[in-house]
Amino acid sequence: MILGHVFDTTALEDLALGKTIYVRARLRASIAQHATIVIPAAALARAWQLVPDHGRAVLERLPDMQVVHVDDMDDVIARQTGLLTTTAPDLAVDAAQAAWSARWRRWPLVTAAPETYGAVRGVRVEQIP
């Protein structure tokens, strides 16, 4: 069984800016355990939009890391992500894809904003302290 976590935009921001040690520790633990970190493409795009220049080097290196998998947004995932938001219409696209990725894999979703995912059934949230 493959184990892992899904990082949403808030987790990527935290990692890139070093807001807490939690996300970096989660990444290091994943490396040590050979676990996977999934980064939804929409969350990565939003992080690129929000993170200032001094944090972008982290975002640039992440996709090349051996334990990181970027979930693309193809037509199938776009449809499934869109349908997921019918139960949570205020969910932004980046958060919706993160929720879809976590629910599909049954992996925890690492986030600083757990309330964002309250209306989405089947998503296990791991809050950044």
Residue frames relative to the residue before (quaternion, step in Angstrom):
aa qw qx qy qz dx dy dz
M 1.0000 0.0000 0.0000 0.0000 0.00 0.00 0.00
I 0.3247 -0.7367 0.5648 0.1813 3.57 -0.83 1.02
L 0.1708 -0.7870 0.5880 0.0749 3.54 -0.95 0.92
G 0.1936 0.7968 -0.5611 0.1137 3.52 -1.17 0.51
H 0.3449 -0.6874 0.5974 0.2272 3.47 -1.44 -0.23
V 0.2939 -0.7049 0.6121 0.2051 3.53 -1.31 0.40
F 0.2232 -0.7632 0.5940 0.1222 3.57 -0.92 0.95
D 0.2429 -0.7465 0.5959 0.1689 3.58 -0.90 0.87
T 0.7652 -0.3633 0.2540 0.4669 3.58 -1.29 -0.07
T 0.6627 0.5115 -0.3234 0.4412 3.60 0.91 -0.84
A 0.6366 0.5106 -0.3258 0.4773 3.58 1.08 -0.67
L 0.6433 0.5113 -0.3223 0.4700 3.58 1.02 -0.75
E 0.6247 0.5227 -0.3299 0.4773 3.58 1.03 -0.76
D 0.6451 0.5277 -0.3116 0.4564 3.55 0.93 -0.94
L 0.6687 0.5039 -0.2891 0.4641 3.56 0.91 -0.94
A 0.7029 0.4860 -0.2735 0.4415 3.58 0.81 -1.02
L 0.7702 0.3608 -0.1822 0.4933 3.57 1.01 -0.80
G 0.3967 -0.7392 0.4625 0.2870 3.57 1.27 -0.14
K 0.1659 0.8253 -0.5232 0.1324 3.59 1.05 0.73
T 0.7756 0.0373 -0.0049 0.6301 3.57 1.04 -0.83
I 0.5133 -0.6118 0.4777 0.3661 3.57 -1.26 0.08
Y 0.4720 0.7338 -0.4075 0.2696 3.57 1.29 -0.36
V 0.7202 0.4446 -0.2717 0.4580 3.61 0.70 -1.03
R 0.6337 0.5105 -0.3340 0.4757 3.58 1.02 -0.72
A 0.6365 0.5126 -0.3215 0.4783 3.58 1.05 -0.74
R 0.6273 0.5241 -0.3300 0.4722 3.60 1.03 -0.76
L 0.6487 0.5051 -0.3122 0.4761 3.59 0.98 -0.82
R 0.6585 0.4996 -0.3111 0.4691 3.60 0.92 -0.87
A 0.6433 0.5136 -0.3209 0.4684 3.59 0.99 -0.81
S 0.6354 0.5249 -0.3284 0.4614 3.58 1.01 -0.74
I 0.6257 0.5208 -0.3327 0.4761 3.57 1.03 -0.76
A 0.6843 0.4947 -0.2835 0.4547 3.58 0.86 -0.98
Q 0.7497 0.3921 -0.2032 0.4928 3.61 1.01 -0.81
H 0.3754 -0.7282 0.4752 0.3210 3.58 1.30 -0.09
A 0.3531 0.7067 -0.5145 0.3334 3.55 1.01 0.91
T 0.4623 -0.6980 0.4873 0.2482 3.55 -1.22 0.47
I 0.1850 -0.7134 0.6624 0.1346 3.51 -1.22 0.69
V 0.1666 -0.7795 0.5988 0.0773 3.56 -0.72 1.11
I 0.0927 -0.7704 0.6303 0.0243 3.51 -0.96 0.98
P 0.3285 -0.7424 0.5461 0.2068 3.61 -0.51 1.11
A 0.5663 -0.6308 0.4127 0.3334 3.59 -0.93 0.91
A 0.6505 0.5161 -0.3268 0.4513 3.60 0.97 -0.79
A 0.6414 0.5054 -0.3220 0.4791 3.61 1.05 -0.71
L 0.6379 0.5162 -0.3259 0.4696 3.58 1.01 -0.77
A 0.6426 0.5153 -0.3211 0.4673 3.59 0.97 -0.83
R 0.6641 0.4960 -0.3022 0.4708 3.60 0.93 -0.88
A 0.6282 0.5257 -0.3346 0.4659 3.59 1.02 -0.76
W 0.6236 0.5250 -0.3395 0.4693 3.60 1.00 -0.78
Q 0.6470 0.5196 -0.3134 0.4617 3.57 1.08 -0.71
L 0.7714 0.4169 -0.1888 0.4421 3.59 0.91 -0.95
V 0.6725 0.5149 -0.3047 0.4356 3.58 1.01 -0.76
P 0.4239 -0.7044 0.5036 0.2655 3.61 -0.83 0.94
D 0.7639 -0.4212 0.2565 0.4162 3.54 -1.30 0.40
H 0.6897 0.5110 -0.3075 0.4106 3.60 0.81 -0.92
G 0.7145 0.4227 -0.2690 0.4884 3.65 1.19 -0.26
R 0.5179 0.6965 -0.3899 0.3077 3.55 1.24 -0.23
A 0.5384 0.6151 -0.4132 0.4013 3.61 1.15 -0.40
V 0.6192 0.5316 -0.3375 0.4691 3.59 1.07 -0.70
L 0.6610 0.5036 -0.3078 0.4633 3.58 0.91 -0.91
E 0.6448 0.5360 -0.3148 0.4448 3.55 1.05 -0.74
R 0.7112 0.4608 -0.2562 0.4649 3.59 0.99 -0.82
L 0.5497 0.6772 -0.3867 0.2995 3.59 1.04 -0.73
P 0.7100 0.4739 -0.3096 0.4189 3.66 0.63 -0.96
D 0.6646 0.5108 -0.3026 0.4537 3.60 1.19 -0.46
M 0.5174 0.6440 -0.4225 0.3729 3.59 1.25 -0.16
Q 0.5888 -0.6330 0.3891 0.3180 3.53 -1.01 0.88
V 0.7269 0.4362 -0.2486 0.4685 3.61 1.01 -0.73
V 0.6325 0.5519 -0.3240 0.4362 3.59 1.27 -0.18
H 0.0574 -0.7583 0.6490 0.0223 3.52 -1.07 0.90
V 0.2253 -0.7546 0.6008 0.1371 3.58 -0.82 0.99
D 0.3106 -0.7366 0.5768 0.1682 3.55 -0.78 1.12
D 0.3211 -0.7474 0.5513 0.1853 3.56 -0.58 1.14
M 0.3426 -0.6979 0.5816 0.2393 3.56 -1.30 0.26
D 0.0294 0.7956 -0.6018 0.0627 3.55 0.03 1.31
D 0.7506 -0.4052 0.2591 0.4531 3.58 -1.27 -0.05
V 0.6402 0.5241 -0.3275 0.4562 3.60 1.04 -0.72
I 0.6901 0.4547 -0.2797 0.4886 3.59 0.85 -0.94
A 0.6034 0.5474 -0.3588 0.4555 3.60 1.04 -0.67
R 0.6590 0.4986 -0.3058 0.4728 3.59 0.94 -0.86
Q 0.6974 0.4737 -0.2800 0.4591 3.58 0.81 -0.99
T 0.6332 0.5141 -0.3240 0.4794 3.58 1.05 -0.74
G 0.6533 0.5141 -0.3055 0.4643 3.57 0.96 -0.85
L 0.6635 0.4941 -0.3039 0.4725 3.58 0.97 -0.83
L 0.5959 0.5655 -0.3571 0.4445 3.57 1.09 -0.65
T 0.6867 0.4970 -0.2867 0.4463 3.57 1.01 -0.75
T 0.4676 0.6587 -0.4702 0.3556 3.61 1.16 0.00
T 0.6884 0.4313 -0.2781 0.5126 3.58 1.20 -0.49
A 0.7641 0.1887 -0.1186 0.6054 3.58 1.28 -0.28
P 0.0958 -0.8725 0.4757 0.0578 3.60 0.55 1.17
D 0.6552 0.5127 -0.3255 0.4493 3.64 1.16 -0.36
L 0.4806 0.6764 -0.4305 0.3553 3.59 1.29 -0.05
A 0.4023 -0.7080 0.5308 0.2350 3.57 -0.80 1.05
V 0.6742 -0.5219 0.3388 0.3978 3.57 -1.19 0.50
D 0.6589 0.5087 -0.3282 0.4465 3.62 0.90 -0.82
A 0.6727 0.4731 -0.2901 0.4894 3.59 0.98 -0.83
A 0.6292 0.5393 -0.3355 0.4481 3.58 1.03 -0.74
Q 0.6711 0.4696 -0.3120 0.4813 3.60 0.92 -0.80
A 0.6146 0.5335 -0.3491 0.4646 3.60 1.04 -0.69
A 0.6522 0.5037 -0.3072 0.4760 3.59 0.96 -0.87
W 0.6457 0.5156 -0.3221 0.4620 3.57 0.94 -0.86
S 0.6621 0.5149 -0.3100 0.4477 3.60 0.87 -0.96
A 0.6785 0.4846 -0.2885 0.4707 3.58 0.93 -0.91
R 0.6783 0.4895 -0.2999 0.4586 3.59 0.89 -0.87
W 0.6542 0.5275 -0.3175 0.4392 3.58 0.93 -0.88
R 0.7413 0.3923 -0.2140 0.5008 3.58 0.99 -0.85
R 0.3126 -0.7512 0.5015 0.2941 3.58 1.26 -0.48
W 0.4379 0.6610 -0.4625 0.3967 3.52 1.07 0.92
P 0.5771 -0.5839 0.4315 0.3739 3.59 -1.15 0.47
L 0.3144 -0.7181 0.5971 0.1701 3.51 -1.19 0.75
V 0.2445 -0.7781 0.5664 0.1181 3.57 -0.54 1.21
T 0.1671 0.7969 -0.5522 0.1790 3.56 -0.66 1.17
A 0.3897 -0.6792 0.5652 0.2597 3.54 -1.28 0.45
A 0.7365 0.3615 -0.1926 0.5384 3.58 1.32 -0.20
P 0.0746 -0.8514 0.5176 0.0411 3.61 0.50 1.12
E 0.5882 0.5951 -0.3678 0.4058 3.59 1.12 -0.59
T 0.5347 0.6334 -0.3926 0.3984 3.59 1.20 -0.47
Y 0.7720 0.3772 -0.1689 0.4830 3.57 1.03 -0.82
G 0.3376 0.7933 -0.4574 0.2177 3.58 1.28 0.15
A 0.7232 0.4397 -0.2494 0.4706 3.60 1.01 -0.74
V 0.6177 0.5457 -0.3437 0.4500 3.59 1.26 -0.12
R 0.2955 -0.7688 0.5442 0.1596 3.56 -0.53 1.18
G 0.8100 0.3248 -0.2243 0.4336 3.52 -1.20 0.63
V 0.5958 0.5296 -0.3761 0.4724 3.59 1.24 0.28
R 0.2245 -0.7551 0.6070 0.1048 3.53 -0.80 1.11
V 0.1738 -0.8117 0.5548 0.0569 3.56 -0.61 1.17
E 0.1314 -0.7382 0.6573 0.0754 3.53 -1.10 0.87
Q 0.2469 -0.8159 0.5108 0.1112 3.54 -0.25 1.30
I 0.4168 -0.6571 0.5719 0.2596 3.51 -1.11 0.85
P 0.3648 -0.7580 0.4914 0.2256 3.61 -0.60 1.07
